Amino acid sequence: MSERRIVRVRDVMKSQFDVVDRMTTVHDALKTMKHVETKSLIVNKRHDDDEYGIVLISDIARKVLAKDRSPHRVNVYEIMSKPVISVDPEMDIRYCARLFDRFGLARAPVIDNRTLIGIVSYTDMVLRGFVD
C-alpha cells in the first residue's frame, strides 16, 4: 500500500488574480479584469487592520444585471462579500474541498501571513491536484 501524496493549496492555486478598490464601479472593475478565466475580483483592504472582500461574477449578475441597476452607478463595495473566507496555502486540498462544501464556496483567496498570494477554486483542486 503506497502513501498518498499530500497536495497543498499552494500547489494548485492561481497566483494571478484581479484586485480592485472598493470604490471602483462595477463597470470599471469589469473593464480592468486582466485574466481570461477570471470569475471573481478580490477587493483590496483599506488598511492593514481591514479584511479582503470578494465579488463573484454571479454577484454582478444577481445584484446588478438582474435588478436592472447601472454598472456605472454601482460601486464594488455595495455588492461584495466581506470578510471573505480564506484558506491557508499549506492546507491539504481535501480539507479545502470540504471547507468549500460546508460553506457553499466555489473559490476563495489564499492568504499567507495576512497577505493575499493567490486564489483557489474547485476547478483548480480537481484538475491540478486530483489528476496526476
N, C-alpha and C positions, 0 to 999 in steps of 0.2 A: 504494500500500500504506500503510495507516494504522498508526500506532504503537499498540501495546496499552497501555491504561491499567493501571498497577500498582495493584492493590488490596492494601492492607495489613491485617494482622491487626487493628489499631486500628479500621479502618473497619467490620469485621464482628462484632467481639467483643461479648459481652453485658457490660455494666458493672454489672449487678445479679446478685449471686450470694450463696449462703448460706455463712457461715463458722461453724465450731463449734470448741470446745475439745477437745483430745484426750481428756480425761477424761469428756466427755459420754457418756451411754449412747446406744446406737443408738435406743432408743425416744424419748428426749428430742430427739435430733438430728432424727429424722423429724418430730416434732411442731413443731419450730422452722422447718421449711422454709417460706419465705415466698413463693418464686417458683414460679408454676404449672408451668412446664416444667422444673423442677429435676430433673436426673438425677445430680447429684453434689453433694458437700459438700466445701468446702475446709477443711482442718484447719489452724488458725492456728499460727503459730510460737510457741514458748515464750519465746523471747528473740531478740534481733537476730541472733545467730550461728546460730540454728536454721534449719531449712528448712520450707517448707509441705508438707502432706500432702494426700491426696485420698481420698475414699470414694465409690465409684460405687454406684448402686442395684443393679447386678449383683453388687458385692461383698457387699452386705447379703443379697441373695437366695442367693448361693453359700455364704457363710461364717456366716450366722445362720439364715435360713429353712430352707435345705436340710439343715442339720445339726441342726435342731430345737433351737437354742440360744435362750434367752430374750433378746429385745431389751432387757429391763430390766436384764440382768446382764452384757451385753457392752458394753465401752467402745469408743469410736471408734478409739482407738489400736491395739486388737487386730486390726482388720481393714483399716486404712488402708494406702495405698501411700505410702512416704516414703523418700527425697526424690522429689518429683514432677518429671516432665519438664515444663518450662515453655517458653513461647515469648515472644519479644520483640514488642512492639506494632508495630514498624516492619518486621517480616518480611513478605515477599510471600506471599500466601495459597497460591500454587503450591508454594512451598517448605514451607510449613506442612503442606499436604496430603501432600507427600512424606515429611515427618518422621513424620506420623501413620501413614502406611502402613508405613514402615520399622520403627517400634516398636510397631505394633499398638494405637495410641491411638484413642480416639473423641472425646476432649476434653482440653483442657489449660488450666491457668491462664496468664494473660498477666501477666508480671511486668516492671515498668519500674523500674530502679534499686533492685532488691530489694524493691519494694513491689507488692503484688497490686493490679491495676487492672481485671481482667476475667477472663472465661473464654471460650474459643472451641471450637467443635465443627465436625465435618464439615458438619453442617446449616447452621450459620452461614456457613461458607465458600461452600457451594454456593448456598444460597438468597439470601444477601445480597451475595455478591461475584461470583458467576459469571453470574447472570442480571441483565441490565440492565433 
